[in-house]
Amino acid sequence: MPLRVRLRTASTHKSNLNYP
């Protein structure tokens, strides 16, 4: 996985945590 995709995935997981 490219670093860009990995960073994007991390952001998505963060957003999911923000949304209960």
Number of C-alpha atoms within 10 A of each C-alpha: 5 7 8 9 10 11 11 12 12 12 12 12 12 11 11 10 9 8 7 5
